[in-house]
Amino acid sequence: MLILRAADIAPSEITPRELYQRRREFIKAGLGLAAATALGGGVLVPRSAPAATPAAEPRRFDGVRKGPFGSDEKPNSFKDITTYNNFYEFGSDKESPAEYAQAMKTRPWTVNLEGLVHKPKTLDIDDILRLAPLEERIYRLRCVEAWSMVIPWVGFPLSALLRQVDPLGTAKYVEFHSHLDPRTMPGVRLPVLDWPYVEGLRLDEAMHPLTLAGVGLYGQALPNQNGAPLRVVVPWKYGFKSGKSIVKIRFTDKMPQTAWMKANPEEYGFYSNVNPNVDHRRWSQAKERRIGEFRKRQTLLFNGYAEQVAGLYTGMDLARNY
């Protein structure tokens, strides 16, 4: 048996108090509804925890080519990637998304592209899949809680989607709005965040060749818990910057107020570039633990993609613009 003393446990491995309290509220809400149902003589099925439906057979993509970017590291297993997730719409712990996300319907699915553009459009997900050849890119994923993975994403450059609407010269930022459905997303029934989940990038970040419109992993369509049917993948930023289950993309001239910025601006800045030299307010970001490994490893500046993206931030104070 492995026994850890308190001094052996890093602060980054301890659930933050406010998240612990929110999780307790989440559980209490479910238990309260269950008790009320029981007293009323009904069937004991809490609305806050809908029964997961069996996942449909995943669609496999043909003709996926090796992309021009990516890591040569060994990817994490399909099981790791699909059962250890952050997707707060389905719950605040890592296991809930895999359990509850199967209730989300991903067909039909449309994405609105609007705002400061010449040609606003609404595109069906199947039309989006035909916009550009699909590529496999093995990217590192680094999460702010100091864990990481290596994931073989399937997708195409996000720029191919954004160019469909011909952004105006005044457009400086892009907002990504995630799907919101309280019927199938138990997490949104509590005020953990200001729903719907909104993330954003500077336009040049969004148009960068590394930024991916993610539609799959391991050669098949994205599982729901990983952001089906369309997500953003920004490999040099912490994972929460990569919005999941996108339904709206809005071009604007103002920096978006993103979900985590609104929840806690002192800890979650707009840029959120992976930077081992800038600590989270409650723990260090200098090291990370790769899922499946015991020993921690050094965190790489820009998650190891500095050669490709450092030029985006020339002259910026990356400690101030965290």
C-alpha positions, 0 to 999 in steps of 0.5 A: 500500500502506498501511503502519502503524507500531507507534505507529499501531496502537491497543492495542484493535486488537491481539489480547490475548495470552491470546486469541492463545494460546488461538487457537493452542491451538485450531489446535494441537488441530485439527492434532494430531487431523488428524495422528493421523487421518492416521497411522491411515490414516483420512480427514483430517477433524478433529473440531475443525473439522466441515465446514460444511453448506449453510445452509437457505433462511432463513425470512422473516417476514411482517407485521413492523412498525416498532418504537417504538425504534431508530436512524435510522442506515444498517444494516450490510450483511447480509454484514457482520452475518453474516460478522464475529461473536463466537460463541466456541462456534464459534471465537475468530476472527470468521470461524469462526462463519459457517463452522461454525455451520451444523452446529447444528440449530435445530429442534426447539428448546425453551427452559426458563423456571425458578427463582423463578417461579410457573409454570415452563414449557418453550416450543417456539420456534414457540410463542415466535414467536407470543407477540407481534407481531414488530418491526424495531428498528435497534439499534447494536451495540458490542463491547468490542473497540472495533468496532461495527455497526448491525443491523436486528433482528427480535424482540419485547420480552423482557418478553413472554416473561418474563411467561409464567412470572409471576416471584416477588417475590423474583426480582431477576436473570435468567440466560440459558444458551446451547446447548452441543453439543461435536459441532457446536461446536468452540470448546467443546472447549477451556477458553476459557470455563467452558461453557455460556455464561451471561449475566445481567441485573437483572430490571428491565434484562431487562424494559426495553422496549428489551431484545429477544427477537431472532429475526431480522434483515433481515426473516428468521430469525436465521442460526445464527452470529448466535444462532439461533433465539433470542437476547437483544439489550441495545443499551446494553451491550457485545455479549457481554451479549446471549446467543445460542442461548438454551435456558434462562432462570432467575430468581434472587435472586442476581447470576449469575456470567456466563461472562466474569466468571468468565474475567476479572472485572477486565475484564468486569463484570456490568453492562458498560454501554457507557461511554466514560469507563471504559477496558477494562483493556488499552485505551480505550473512548472511540472505536470503529470502525464496520465498513465505516468507516475513521475512528473515531468517539466512543463514546456513553454507554450506546451512545446510549440514555442517555435511555431507560436512564440512570434504571436506574442512578440513584445507582450508581457506573458506574466501580465497577459496570462 
